[in-house]
Amino acid sequence: MTQHVWGYLPEYEKERADIIDAVETVFSSGQLVLGESVRSFEREFAAYHGAAHCVGVDNGTNAIVLGLRALGIGPGDEVITVSNTAAPTVVAINAVGATPVFVDVDPATYLMEVDQVAAAITPRTRCLLPVHLYGQCVDMAPLEALAAKHDLVILEDCAQAHGARHHGRIAGSMGKAAAFSFYPTKVLGAFGDAGATVTSDAGIDANLRRLRFYGMEERYFVIETPSYNSRLDEVQAEILRRKLTRLDDYVGRRRAIAARYAEAFAGTDLVTPATAPGNEHVYYVYVVRHPRRNQIIEALKAHDIVLNISYPWPVHTQKGFAYLGYPEGSLPVTSRVADEIFSLPMYPSLTDGEQDRVIDKVRDVLAKL
Ligand SMILES: *Cc1c(COP(=O)(O)O)cnc(C)c1O
């Protein structure tokens, strides 16, 4: 039976010696918190993005929270983003006391509809927060023009876009700062929670370092606004260093899987992902679309094939965000897309045989609809 919910175990089997060696390296190093592995990972992850700085933190949500705080975003400020995203994007905006403002998404890529951003800007707008959702980048040039014109900062949510490129530029190098998650399923995943914020601005780097360390620059003295403990774990950092050397291989495998799906479903009425011009997609999730989505998912369940939806409930429709006051139907494309999208299994250790079985069953179901 094929296991269709992502599991890290097949990957761990292949990489076990290296992962165990990473753990042993840290445990025998004599320094378990903010040591050589965190410093090295930060250097290497910054270099991978051609950025000057990287600050390792405890998860992707806090990478956004600290990114916003380091940029000076707080109560009274508006942050423009999308409702079709992982809720943590918006949870983070809420956590700093700022107000999330949603624009709709593009019906082909399901990414931020950048043409709607200008109209969403108010005197309170301080930040644009594009989410490079599913593994490809938001169209950045229009956002950069608006940011320059209205004196706004751009914070990229790169939690799903490790290694993605946009007109040759790598995701995470285009904003004033960029937040990454290394949640285990992500394109670069830790063996637990981890995250990082990348920037090329020395002042923002210094802010981030204080913010993840209680508000201290040196031990035992809170120099600035009191913060909290949001450090990247030393063991996760060492594992991430090892896995960073294989990131391009993981992405290559994801692209090969995506190409096989695209070929298999060409000529069917299943809508496969569209890559926007200038984008090099990393396929964190392989999102397809069909008006009878729920029926397809039910039918596949009978074959023990479990398909995920990213995401079934747009953030503005979730009860916890009712306070934002977005009426039903206010983001029509977002809502329509959420009713029709679902994801096919996508992770580097998925074998061709497993993928073929998924393809066969989906094709069977489509033929009988
Ligand atoms: C995963 C994810 C996050 C949050 O990361 P965590 O490490 O789970 O806190 C934020 N934004 C997006 C788009 C994500 O996919």
Ligand as a Chemical Component Dictionary entry (heavy atoms), coordinates in Angstrom:
data_LIG
# 
_chem_comp.id                   LIG 
_chem_comp.type                 NON-POLYMER 
_chem_comp.pdbx_formal_charge   0 
_chem_comp.three_letter_code    LIG 
# 
loop_
_chem_comp_atom.comp_id 
_chem_comp_atom.atom_id 
_chem_comp_atom.alt_atom_id 
_chem_comp_atom.type_symbol 
_chem_comp_atom.charge 
_chem_comp_atom.model_Cartn_x 
_chem_comp_atom.model_Cartn_y 
_chem_comp_atom.model_Cartn_z 
_chem_comp_atom.pdbx_ordinal 
LIG C1 C1 C 0 4.776 26.675 6.994  1  
LIG C2 C2 C 0 4.430 28.073 6.713  2  
LIG C3 C3 C 0 4.578 29.078 7.685  3  
LIG C4 C4 C 0 4.871 28.811 9.133  4  
LIG O1 O1 O 0 6.015 28.072 9.390  5  
LIG P1 P1 P 0 6.122 27.213 10.752 6  
LIG O2 O2 O 0 7.569 26.789 10.748 7  
LIG O3 O3 O 0 5.183 26.062 10.623 8  
LIG O4 O4 O 0 5.803 28.109 11.888 9  
LIG C5 C5 C 0 4.331 30.389 7.295  10 
LIG N1 N1 N 0 3.954 30.699 6.051  11 
LIG C6 C6 C 0 3.766 29.755 5.105  12 
LIG C7 C7 C 0 3.341 30.165 3.729  13 
LIG C8 C8 C 0 3.987 28.406 5.413  14 
LIG O5 O5 O 0 3.791 27.485 4.475  15 
# 
loop_
_chem_comp_bond.comp_id 
_chem_comp_bond.atom_id_1 
_chem_comp_bond.atom_id_2 
_chem_comp_bond.value_order 
_chem_comp_bond.pdbx_ordinal 
LIG C1 C2 SING 1  
LIG C2 C3 SING 2  
LIG C2 C8 DOUB 3  
LIG C3 C4 SING 4  
LIG C3 C5 DOUB 5  
LIG C4 O1 SING 6  
LIG O1 P1 SING 7  
LIG P1 O2 DOUB 8  
LIG P1 O3 SING 9  
LIG P1 O4 SING 10 
LIG C5 N1 SING 11 
LIG N1 C6 DOUB 12 
LIG C6 C7 SING 13 
LIG C6 C8 SING 14 
LIG C8 O5 SING 15 
# 
